[in-house]
Amino acid sequence: MASSVTSAANSAESITVTEASRLGVSDLVRRASQGHDIVVEKHGTPLAAVVGLARFEELEELEADLRSAALVLARLATDNGVRVGLDEVIASLGFNRAELETELDADRRAGYL
């Protein structure tokens, strides 16, 4: 029998593998495309989720936002306030700006860029 799995963002219908098999891929896809999230379980353990494309894209966007937030928090936690100019970074790599600009111009003339 179907039960309800609740998450912070959404409520999903939970079905067994046997029920999913009985319903068939077509019915699962139809339900997902109508906005119903379905969790497929085996012996009470969630194994897979069937979600519509709009929900999938929303989840991908949320994941990207979380990654960005984690990066910002990591930078805040490790920022010592010291800033380094581009020329200093270039010099630390053994180059200077003029050399790099000359090389870039040559690559453009050669059609590499």
C-alpha positions as CSV (number, residue, x, y, z in Angstrom):
1,M,0.0,0.0,0.0
2,A,1.3,3.5,-0.8
3,S,2.4,5.7,2.1
4,S,3.6,9.3,2.2
5,V,7.2,10.4,2.6
6,T,7.6,14.0,3.7
7,S,10.6,16.2,3.1
8,A,11.1,19.8,3.8
9,A,10.4,20.9,0.2
10,N,7.9,18.3,-1.0
11,S,5.7,15.4,-0.2
12,A,6.3,12.2,-2.2
13,E,4.2,9.1,-2.7
14,S,6.1,6.0,-1.6
15,I,5.4,2.7,-3.5
16,T,7.1,-0.7,-3.5
17,V,9.1,-2.1,-6.4
18,T,6.2,-4.5,-7.0
19,E,3.7,-1.7,-7.2
20,A,6.0,0.3,-9.5
21,S,6.2,-2.8,-11.7
22,R,2.4,-3.2,-11.7
23,L,1.9,0.5,-12.6
24,G,4.5,0.4,-15.4
25,V,6.9,3.0,-16.6
26,S,4.3,4.8,-18.6
27,D,2.1,5.5,-15.6
28,L,5.0,6.4,-13.4
29,V,6.2,8.9,-16.0
30,R,2.7,10.3,-16.5
31,R,2.4,10.9,-12.7
32,A,5.8,12.5,-12.4
33,S,5.1,14.8,-15.4
34,Q,2.0,15.9,-13.5
35,G,4.1,17.0,-10.5
36,H,3.8,13.9,-8.4
37,D,7.2,12.7,-6.9
38,I,7.3,9.0,-6.4
39,V,9.8,7.1,-4.1
40,V,10.2,3.5,-5.0
41,E,11.1,1.3,-2.0
42,K,12.1,-2.3,-1.4
43,H,11.5,-3.8,2.0
44,G,10.9,-0.3,3.4
45,T,14.2,1.1,2.1
46,P,14.0,3.9,-0.5
47,L,15.9,2.9,-3.7
48,A,14.9,5.4,-6.3
49,A,12.8,8.4,-7.1
50,V,10.7,9.3,-10.1
51,V,10.3,13.0,-10.6
52,G,9.1,15.2,-13.4
53,L,11.6,17.2,-15.5
54,A,10.5,20.5,-13.9
55,R,11.2,19.1,-10.5
56,F,14.5,17.6,-11.6
57,E,15.7,20.9,-13.0
58,E,14.6,22.6,-9.8
59,L,16.7,20.1,-7.8
60,E,19.7,20.7,-10.1
61,E,19.3,24.5,-9.6
62,L,19.1,24.0,-5.8
63,E,22.2,21.8,-5.8
64,A,24.1,24.5,-7.7
65,D,22.9,27.2,-5.2
66,L,24.1,25.0,-2.3
67,R,27.5,24.5,-3.9
68,S,27.8,28.2,-4.4
69,A,26.8,28.9,-0.8
70,A,29.3,26.3,0.5
71,L,32.0,28.0,-1.6
72,V,31.1,31.4,-0.2
73,L,31.1,30.1,3.4
74,A,34.4,28.3,2.9
75,R,35.9,31.5,1.5
76,L,34.6,33.5,4.4
77,A,35.9,31.0,6.9
78,T,39.4,31.0,5.3
79,D,39.7,34.7,4.2
80,N,42.6,36.3,6.0
81,G,42.0,39.7,4.3
82,V,45.2,39.6,2.2
83,R,44.7,40.5,-1.4
84,V,47.2,39.8,-4.2
85,G,47.3,41.7,-7.5
86,L,47.2,39.9,-10.8
87,D,50.7,41.1,-11.7
88,E,52.0,39.5,-8.5
89,V,50.3,36.2,-9.3
90,I,51.7,36.3,-12.8
91,A,55.2,37.0,-11.5
92,S,54.9,34.1,-8.9
93,L,54.4,31.8,-11.9
94,G,57.5,33.1,-13.6
95,F,55.9,35.3,-16.2
96,N,55.2,39.0,-16.7
97,R,52.2,40.7,-18.2
98,A,54.0,41.8,-21.4
99,E,55.2,38.2,-22.2
100,L,51.7,36.8,-21.7
101,E,50.1,39.6,-23.9
102,T,52.7,38.9,-26.6
103,E,52.0,35.2,-26.5
104,L,48.2,35.8,-26.6
105,D,48.6,38.1,-29.6
106,A,50.6,35.4,-31.4
107,D,48.0,32.8,-30.6
108,R,45.3,35.1,-32.0
109,R,47.3,35.7,-35.2
110,A,47.8,31.9,-35.6
111,G,44.0,31.4,-35.3
112,Y,44.2,29.4,-32.1
113,L,41.8,31.8,-30.4
